[in-house]
Amino acid sequence: MLRNRRRRNPQNPQSGFTLLEAMIAIVILSFGILSLAAVYAQGIQVASMTQLGYIAEKKAEEAVETIFAARDSHLLLWTNIRNATGSGGGNDGVFLVGPQPLLAAGPDGLYGTADDDTKTPDVVIMGPGPDMILGTSDDVVMPLSNMSRTIDIADVSGESGLRQITITITYTVGSMSRQYTLVSFIAQFKVGFHIRGITYSHGRHDGCTRGSRHDVPRFHQG
């Protein structure tokens, strides 16, 4: 009888999990999942930051190139290649002061001037739309409403006929605000008209300098 009773009532204090052990395991697992989610979100933010930084760099270079093209094609006089003072007239500068939204260029083909197309915000084409043809109205685009561009043009002290162009692109990535700055120089006369030098200009992402060589003309007498 004693043997049968023992068989009917087996007792093993270590068999299975208690409710407390299960809850502890769930909490540990939850912390692991949350850590992975945080790493994933940070990775997405870094990727977005890299993409927007590249776009900011290209938008700054694009603005500089149009200024040089306007100088070379005589679209602008030397007196126009500076910031607007508000005095009006044909001798005033044409580039607006302060941060400006990224818009399509107006009839003058320049960015950051009074005739920018306010009805056409600048975008980046990411790929073709449903028709699978790039360059049509249904293309997939990225709006650049989170970006602004500041064009500052100033005379270089002690250098006749030479100005410094500073393009600053300000943009946001999540809750962070970042800047890309491109500094270049423009001379009164186009390349080849006078002896030209090679000027080292640089782009800067929040204090990080990226150097690039540009054949930027400097005005030399003789």
C-alpha positions in Angstrom: 0.0 0.0 0.0 2.8 2.4 0.8 4.4 1.8 -2.6 1.2 2.4 -4.4 0.6 5.7 -2.5 4.0 6.9 -3.5 3.3 6.2 -7.2 0.0 8.0 -7.1 1.5 11.1 -5.4 4.8 11.8 -7.0 6.3 15.1 -5.8 9.2 16.9 -7.6 9.8 20.4 -6.4 12.0 21.2 -9.5 9.6 20.2 -12.2 8.3 23.1 -14.5 8.5 26.9 -14.1 6.9 29.0 -11.5 4.9 32.1 -12.4 7.6 34.3 -11.0 10.3 32.7 -13.2 8.1 33.1 -16.3 7.6 36.8 -15.5 11.3 37.3 -15.0 12.1 35.6 -18.4 9.5 37.8 -20.1 11.0 41.0 -18.6 14.5 40.0 -19.8 13.3 39.2 -23.3 11.4 42.5 -23.4 14.6 44.4 -22.6 16.4 42.6 -25.4 13.7 43.4 -27.9 13.7 47.0 -26.9 17.5 47.3 -27.3 17.3 45.8 -30.8 14.5 48.3 -31.7 16.6 51.2 -30.4 19.6 50.1 -32.5 17.4 49.6 -35.6 15.9 53.1 -35.1 19.4 54.6 -34.7 20.5 52.9 -37.9 17.6 54.4 -39.8 18.4 57.9 -38.5 22.1 57.5 -39.4 21.2 56.4 -42.9 18.8 59.3 -43.3 21.5 61.7 -42.0 24.0 60.4 -44.6 21.4 60.8 -47.4 20.4 64.3 -46.5 24.0 65.3 -45.9 24.8 64.2 -49.5 21.8 66.1 -50.8 22.8 69.2 -48.9 26.3 69.1 -50.4 25.0 68.8 -53.9 22.5 71.6 -53.4 25.3 73.9 -52.2 27.5 73.0 -55.2 24.5 73.6 -57.5 24.0 77.1 -56.3 27.7 78.0 -56.6 27.8 76.6 -60.2 24.9 78.8 -61.3 26.7 81.9 -59.9 29.8 81.1 -61.9 27.7 80.3 -65.0 25.9 83.7 -64.7 29.2 85.5 -64.4 30.7 83.6 -67.4 27.7 84.2 -69.6 27.4 87.8 -68.6 23.9 87.2 -67.3 25.0 89.2 -64.2 27.3 92.2 -64.0 29.9 92.1 -61.3 28.0 94.6 -59.2 25.0 92.2 -59.2 27.0 89.2 -57.8 26.4 90.1 -54.2 23.5 90.2 -51.7 20.6 92.5 -52.3 20.8 95.7 -50.3 17.2 96.8 -51.0 18.3 99.9 -52.9 16.9 98.5 -56.1 18.1 99.4 -59.6 20.4 97.6 -62.0 23.5 97.9 -59.8 22.0 96.2 -56.7 22.9 92.7 -55.8 20.4 89.9 -56.7 20.9 87.3 -54.0 18.4 87.4 -51.1 19.7 87.8 -47.6 19.1 85.1 -45.0 17.9 81.5 -45.2 15.6 80.8 -48.2 13.5 77.7 -49.0 14.8 75.5 -51.7 12.7 76.4 -54.8 13.1 75.9 -58.5 15.1 78.6 -60.2 13.2 81.4 -61.9 13.7 82.9 -65.4 17.3 84.0 -64.4 18.3 80.4 -63.8 19.7 81.3 -60.4 18.9 80.1 -56.9 18.1 82.4 -54.0 16.9 85.4 -56.0 13.6 87.2 -56.0 12.3 85.4 -59.1 12.6 81.9 -57.7 9.5 79.8 -58.6 7.5 79.7 -55.3 5.0 77.3 -56.9 7.6 74.7 -57.6 9.5 73.6 -54.4 12.7 71.8 -55.1 12.6 68.0 -54.8 14.9 65.0 -55.4 13.7 62.4 -57.8 14.1 59.0 -56.2 12.9 56.8 -59.0 10.2 56.3 -61.7 6.6 56.1 -60.8 3.9 53.5 -61.9 4.7 54.1 -65.6 8.3 53.0 -65.0 9.5 56.0 -67.0 11.9 58.4 -65.4 11.3 62.1 -65.9 7.5 62.0 -66.0 4.9 63.6 -63.6 4.4 60.4 -61.6 8.1 60.0 -60.5 8.7 59.2 -56.9 10.2 62.3 -55.3 11.6 63.4 -51.9 10.5 66.9 -50.9 13.2 69.2 -49.4 10.9 71.3 -47.2 13.1 70.6 -44.2 16.0 72.4 -45.9 16.9 76.0 -46.3 19.8 77.7 -48.2 21.7 80.8 -47.3 23.8 82.5 -49.9 26.3 85.1 -48.5 28.6 87.0 -50.8 31.2 89.3 -49.4 34.2 91.2 -50.8 37.6 89.8 -49.9 39.5 92.3 -47.9 42.7 93.6 -49.7 41.7 91.8 -53.0 40.3 93.9 -55.8 37.7 92.1 -57.9 37.4 89.0 -55.6 34.5 87.9 -53.5 33.9 85.0 -51.1 30.7 82.9 -51.6 29.5 81.1 -48.6 26.6 78.7 -49.1 25.0 77.2 -46.0 22.4 74.5 -46.2 20.5 73.9 -43.0 18.4 70.8 -42.6 16.8 68.6 -39.9 17.1 64.9 -39.3 14.5 63.9 -36.8 14.9 66.3 -33.9 18.4 67.3 -34.8 19.4 70.4 -36.8 22.5 70.1 -39.0 24.4 72.4 -41.4 26.5 72.0 -44.5 28.7 75.0 -45.5 30.5 75.4 -48.8 33.0 78.3 -49.2 34.3 79.3 -52.6 35.7 82.4 -54.3 34.7 84.2 -57.5 36.7 86.7 -59.5 35.3 89.6 -61.5 36.6 88.0 -64.8 36.0 84.5 -66.1 38.6 81.8 -66.2 41.3 82.5 -68.8 40.7 86.2 -69.0 43.5 86.8 -66.5 46.1 84.6 -64.9 44.2 82.3 -62.6 45.2 80.6 -59.4 44.0 77.4 -57.7 42.0 78.2 -54.6 41.3 75.6 -51.9 37.7 75.7 -50.9 36.0 73.4 -48.4 32.7 72.0 -47.4 31.8 71.6 -43.7 29.3 69.4 -41.9 28.9 70.7 -38.4 32.5 71.4 -37.9 33.8 68.4 -39.9 35.8 69.6 -42.9 35.8 67.9 -46.2 38.3 69.4 -48.6 37.8 69.5 -52.4 39.9 71.3 -55.0 38.1 73.7 -57.3 39.6 75.7 -60.2 38.2 78.9 -58.7 39.7 82.0 -60.5 41.5 84.5 -58.5 42.1 88.0 -60.0 45.8 88.7 -60.6 47.1 91.7 -62.3 49.3 91.1 -65.3 
